[in-house]
Amino acid sequence: MKRRIRNVAQRTAKEHRETQAVHGWLSTYERLVNSQNFFSPYLTQEDLSRLGRNYLKTGELIEIVFPEYEVRYIAINDGVDTAREDNEFTPLRNWFNEFYARDTSKKIRAVKQAKAQKGERVNGEVPYGYIADPNDRNHLLPDPETAHIVKQIFAMYVRGDRICEIQNWLREHEVLTVSELRYRRSGSCRHPRPHPTCIYNWPDKTLYDILGRKEYLGHTITGKSYKVSYKSKKTKKNPEEKQYFFPNTHEPLIDEETFDLAQKRIATKHRPTKVDEIDIFSGLLFCGDCGYKMYLQQGAGTLERKHAYTCGKYRNRIRTGELCTTHYIRKSVLKELVLADLQRVLSYVKEHEQEFIETANECSAKAVQKTLTQQRKELDKAQSRISELNILFRKLYEDNALGKLSDEQFAFLTSGYDEEKKTLTRRIAELSQEIDNATERSADVKRFVALVRRYTAITELTYENVHEFIDRILIHELDKETNTRKIEIFYSFVGRVDTGDKPTESISYFRQIGADVKSYAI
């Protein structure tokens, strides 16, 4: 009997532990359970609120659990005794006890919301690499012990190092993880401490969280998450439009260009090749006809001159059933072409900086307007087709309901429409998002010019300079009549750059057709 009571008490306490500590203390019932001394069939408390402030859970205990296990519950001040039959007002008392907790939670949330709107730190946590100013807890100062670690993580990531290589570097230099450092400084930890041999093993998520924090640019962001309910400790992320942004509130650890390059690499989701390295054009190459990603073809033992890129849709045609052409291009040819075009652009910008700024601003406005016009036409067409499908669905349903169509015929006719409707709905959402982004995005010519000034000359392509200067590259199919291939290079912040000169060209022998092919970049 005693064992049964203790087991059910422990189980019940575990189920509603989160709601018992609304005000930072444990209920008497839970303290008894945690102390392993709950052996008596009697439970006496000062008042009913000590049992809990969740009226559903406390009601379950009083009306179901306690009677089942013959536990007599007494709340002295409220006059509650489960041995009597006059406890009709007990559920109402439980509801008032919960209302008090709800009201307190609402007031605390209002205070924290007001602090967040003023840019004050609410949760007390300080980003790794910073410490709180002793004179003002809402102001951050660079941590002399860890600030250089944050800079090293960003530097390694933007130059193309993989996350596992960053983890190996941190392990080799015996850099403590964020949680272990917090424990050694404050004596507190959220999770159980790892084995002593694992205190230098950084999780992937921690590194990605560091790489994505705008606080390292010197900004303060508050209201990034919220509690689902005062009954639950689970949190959810707030969308950016509901967060509060305060620029230049403390000393930055990372410059804007490095941070943007890190975000660009995170968004492209690079995958290492078979020789365990990140390709120099990873995430930048797309098919000029279908828009699908281009994939690198290489073997572990093949020479680099044999490495080539092909359209991903063409490569997966057997599995997906979607058709496209190869768009085959050698990696060596593409590197030569991109390097020559990059040198052309840098030379032009340095010699004609003011002319480039004026031309780029004018071309950007025209390109954005052209893109918006095309996307709005496609959006109107998709929405019109959705309306037509809704009418067709309605007519088919009426014919089926009136017996003009059998259920089999109805299912056969609507199956194709249903799939088309789902595709159109997804496309409408994508177009709406693209239109919103296009209206907000404009060419940041000055940032591109500042990027050019940082380089005296580029004689070799590296992962870092390729991803700094280039936003994307479109590979078009080979024109077999003229033996020419067009390559479109879009540069960061400015798009395509037209210097008025002859397009950059590269001639190479294409074995499949047995002739020389001229590739040119525009």
N, C-alpha and C positions, 0 to 999 in steps of 0.2 A: 504493500500500500504506500509506504513512504517513498519507495523508489518510483512508483507510478506518478505520484504527485510532483516529485522533483523533476521528472522527465517532462511532463506536460508544462510545468512552469517554465522550464528552460526553453522549450519549443515555442511557447506563446510569447515569451519575452523577446526571443530572437526575431519573431515576426513583426513586432511593433516597437523595436528598440529605437528606430529613427524618430518616431513620433513621440517617444517618451521624454526625449531630451530637448524639448522645444525651447526652454529657457536656460539650458546649460546645466541642469541637474537631472539626476536619475530619480525615478519614483522609488518609494519604499519597497514596493513589490519587486522591482527589478534589482534593487540592492540585495534583497533577501536571496533572490535567485542566483545572483553572481557570487554571493558569499558561500554557496553550497550548503547553507544551513536551513533550507526550507523543508523541515520535517514535520511541522505541526499542521493538523487539519484546520487550524484557526488562523485567520489573517486579520489583524486589527490595525486601523489607521486613524489618524486624526480627523481627516475629512476625505471625501470621495475623490477630490482632485489629485490626491497623492497616488492614487492607483493609475491615473493617466488622464490625458486631455483629448484623446481621440475617442469620441463617443461610440464609434462602431466597435473598436477593440475592447474598450472597457465594458460595453454592453455584452459583448461575446463572452468575456471572462465571467461577469456576474451572473448572466442568465443561462450560459451553456457549460463553460469549462468547470467552474467551481461546483455547480450541482452534480455534474457527472462524476467528479472525483471526491465528492463529499467534503468539500472545503467550505467552512463557514466564514463569510466575509462580514466585517463590521467596520463602519465609518462612524466614529463617535459623534463628531459635531453635526453631521448631516442626518443622524438617526437612522442609518441604513444597517439592516441586519438581515442577511439572506435566510436566516432560520425562521423569520416571520413572513407573513403573507401580505404585509401592507407596504410594499416597495413600489407602488405605482408611479411615484414621482421621481424614482431613481433615473430613468432615461432622460427626463427633462433636466435634472441636475447635471447629467453627463453632457448634455447639449450646451448648457450654460458654461460649463468648464471649458469646453472646446471653443466656444465663442470668445472667451477671454484670451485663449492662446491665439486665435485668429486675429483679434484686435491688436494684440501686442506685436504680432508678426507684421501686420499692415503698417504700424507706426515705425518699426525698425526699418522696413523696406523703404518707406518714404524718406527717412533720414539718410539712408545710404544712397538713394536716388539723387537727393539734393547734393550730397558730397560729390557724386560722380559728375553731375552737371557743372560743378565748379572746378573740376579737374583734380580733386583730391583723391588720394589712394584709399580705396575702400577695404580691400581684403588683406592689406598688410604685407603681401608678397612683393618682393623686389626682383626684377629680372636679373638673371645670371649675368655677371659682368658689372653690376652696379651695387652700391650700398646706399642706404638712406642717409641723408644729411643729418648729422646729430642736432643741428639747430632747426631743421624743418623736415619732418618726416615725409612730406609730400614732394620734396626735391631730391633728385638722385645725383649721386657722385660716382665717377668711375671707380671700380674696385681695383686697387693696385695688384691684387693677387690673381684676379680672373679676367680682367678687361682684355689682356693680350690673348687669352684663350679664345674669346669671341672673335677677335680680329683674325686669328689663325684659322678658325673654322670657316669663316667667310672666304678668306684668301684661298684656301685649299679647294673649296667647293666651286668657286667661280673659274678657277684655272682648269677644271675638269676632273678633279679627284673624286672618286666614288665615296659614298658614305662609309663603306667598310674600311677604306684607306684612312679616312679621318678618324674612325674608331681605333684603328691600329696605332695611329700617331698619338692619340690621347692615352692609350694603354701603355705605349712604350715610354712616354714622358710622365707616367703615373699621375695623371690629372684626375682628381676626385670627381665623381659624379655629382650632379646638382643636389640630390637628396642626401648623399653622404656628407657633402660640405655643409649643408644646412644643419644636419645632426651634430656635427663637430662644433659648429658655431653657437647653436641655440639649444642643443640637447633634445630637440623635438624632431619627429619624423612622421610622415603620413602613412607610410607603409613599413612592413617589417624590414629590418636592415638586412642587406645581402650578406653572403659569405665573405669573410675578409679577403679572399682571393678575387672577388668580383666587384670591389669598390671602384675599379677603374674601367669597368665595362659600361660604356655609354649606350643607351637604347637608341634605336633609329628615331623614334618619335621625339625624344628630347632634342636631337640635333635638328630635325625639321622644324620643331617649335622655335628654336633659336633663330634659324635661318628666315623664319617668317615674321619675326617680331619687329614692328615699326619703331619700337622704343629705342632700338639701336641707332636710329636716325636722329635721335634727340627729341622725339615727340612723346606725348602722353596720350594714351587711349584708355578710356574708362567705359564701363557698362558693356564689357565684351561678353558677359554671360548673365544668366538669370536662373533663379530657382523655379522649378515647375510648380511647386506648391509648398506651403509652410509645413505640410505633413511629410515632405520628402526632401532629402538632401541632394538629390540628383540635379545637375545643372545642364542647361542647354546654351549653345552659342547664340548671341544676338546677331542679326544681320548687320552689315556695316552701316546702313542708314539709321539704325537705332543706337549706334555707339557714339561716344563723344570724343572728338579729336581736338587736341591742343598742341599746335606745332611749336617747336623750338623751346622746350621747357627745361632742357638739361643738355649737358655736353654729349654730342654724338660719338659713337664708337666706329660707325661705318658710314662711308660716303654714299650719296644717292646712286651713283653709277654702279657701285659694287652691289648694293642691295637690289637694284632693278635687274642686274644680270643674274643674281641668285634666284629671284622670283621667276625669271624667264626659264631658267634651267629646271626649276621645280615643276613648272607648268608643262614642260615637254616630256617629262617622265622618261629619261634616258635609260636605255638598256645596254649593258656591256656586250661586246662582241664575243665570238668564240675564243679569241685570244685574250679575253679578260681585260679589255680596255674600252673606253668610251670613244666612239668615232667622232672625228673632228666636226662633221656636219650633222651630228645626231640632233633630231628634232627640227631641222631647218629645211629639209628637202621634201617637196610635194610634187605630185604629178600635175603637169600644166593643163591636162584635159579633164580628169575626174576629181582632182583635188586630194586624192588619197596620198598617204605618206609613202615616200620612197624608202626601200629597204636595201641594206648593204649585203652583197653576196661575197663572201670570202671564206676560204678554208683556213684551218689552223696552220697549214704548212705552205700555203701559196704565196707567191710574190705579190707585193703591193700593186705592181703594174697590171695584175690580173683582177684586182678587186673592182667591183662595179656595183651600180645601183639600178634597181628595177622598181616598177610601180607595184605597190602592195596589193592593189585590187587585181592586177594581172596575176600576181603570184598566188593569190588565194582563189582564183577563178573556179577551180574544181570543187572546192569546199563551199563557196558562197553562191556560185552560179552567175556572178556579176562579171561583165566583160570589160576589158580595156586592153591596150597594147603594152608592149614591154617598157617603152621609154628608157631603154638601156643606155647607160653612159658610164664610161670608165672613171674610176675615182681619180686617177692621175690626170685625166683630161679636165675634169671639173676643178681640181685644185689649181691647175695651171691657169684656167680661165678666171676663176674667182680672184686669185692673187693679182693677175694683170688688171682686172676691172677695179679692184680695191685700190691699187696703186694709181690708176687713172683718176678715181674720185678724190683721193687724198690730194693729189697734185693740183687738181682743178680747184678744190675748196681753198687750199692755201694761197693760190695765186689770184683767185677771183672771189674772195670771201663775201664782199657786199653784194655782188651780182648773184652769187649762189643763194644768199639769204632771201633776196627779193623773188627770185625765180621759184625757189622751193616753196615759199609761202603761197604764191599764186597757183602753182600746180597742185598743192595739197588741197586748197579750197575746191578746185575743179574736180579733183579725183573723189573727194568726199561727196560732193553733190551728185556726181555720176553714179557712185555706188549706192547712195541713198535712193536715187530714182529707180534703179534696177531692183533693189530690194523691196521697195514699196509696191512696184508693179507685181512682183512675184507674190508678195503678201496679199494683195487684193485678189489676185487670181486664186490663191489657195483658199482664202476665206469664201470666195464665190463658189468654189467647188464643194466646200464643206456644206454650204447652204443647199446646193443641188442634191448632195447625198442625203441630207436630212429629209428632203422632200421625197426622194426615192424610197427611203426606209419607211416613211409614213405610208406611202401608197402600197408598198409590198405588204406591210403589216395589216393594212385594212383588207387587202385581197385575201390574205391568209385567214384573218378573223372571219370573213364572210364566206369562206370555203372555196373561193376561186382558185387558190393556190394550196397545194398540200404542204405539210410540214417539211417534207424532204425537198420540195422545190423551193420553199422559202429559205431553208438553210443553205441550199446551193447558191441561190441568187445573192443572198446577203453576205456570204463569206468573203467574196472578193471586195465588196464595198466596205466591209468592216475593216479589213486590212488597209485599204486605201485611206480610210478615215483616220486610222491611228497614225499612219505616216504623215498625213497632212497636218494633223494636230501637233505632232512633234516639230514639223518644219515651221509651222506658224509661230510656235514658241521660240525657236531658234532665230527666225527672222526678226521677231519683235525685239529680242535681246541684242541682235546685231545692229538694228536701227538705233536703239538707245545708246549703244556704245559708240557708233559712228558720229552721232550728234554731239557727244561729249568729247570725242577724240579729235585733236588737231595736231599738225606737224610741229614738233618742238625742234625747230631748226637750230636754235642757239645751243641746245644740248648736243646736237650732232657736231656743230662747229667746235665746241669745247672738247669733245671727244677726239676730233682730228688734231687739235693743238697738242694733245698729250703725246702724240707719236711723231717722231721726226721722219721716219721711213719704215715701211714694212717690207722685209725681204723674204719672210717665211710665214706661212700660215700656222697659227696655233689655235688650240681650242678657245683660248681666252679672247684673242683679237677677232676671230671669226664670229663668235657669239656677241661680242660687244658691238661690232659694226653692222652685222647682217641680221635682219628680222626673219626672212624666209627666202627660199629659192624655188622657182618653178621650172621643172624640166619638161620641155615639149617633145613630142615624138619626132623622130627623124623623117624629113621630107625626102623620100627616095628618088623623086624626080630631079631635085637640085642637089641632093646629098648635103643638106644643111640642117642644122638643129638649133633651135632658139632656146636660150636660157634667160629667164627673167630674175634679176637680183633686186630684192627690196631691202633697203638699208634702214637701220633703226631710226625712228623718229621722223624720217623724211620720205621713205618709200623709194621709188626708182629715181635715179639721178641721171639727168640728160645734160651732158656737157657740150653738146653740139658737135662733138668729134665723131669719127667713124667708130662703130661698135667694136668692142674688144673681141678678137677672134682667136681661135685655136684650131689648127688642122691636124688631124690624126688619122691613121689607117684603121678602117673598120673591117675586120676579117669576115664578118657575116655577109657583107655585100661585096667584098673584094675591091674596095675603092676608098679613096680619102674622103673624110667627112669634115666639113667646116662647121664648127660650133661657134656661135657668137652670143655675147651677153648684151642685154639692153636694160 
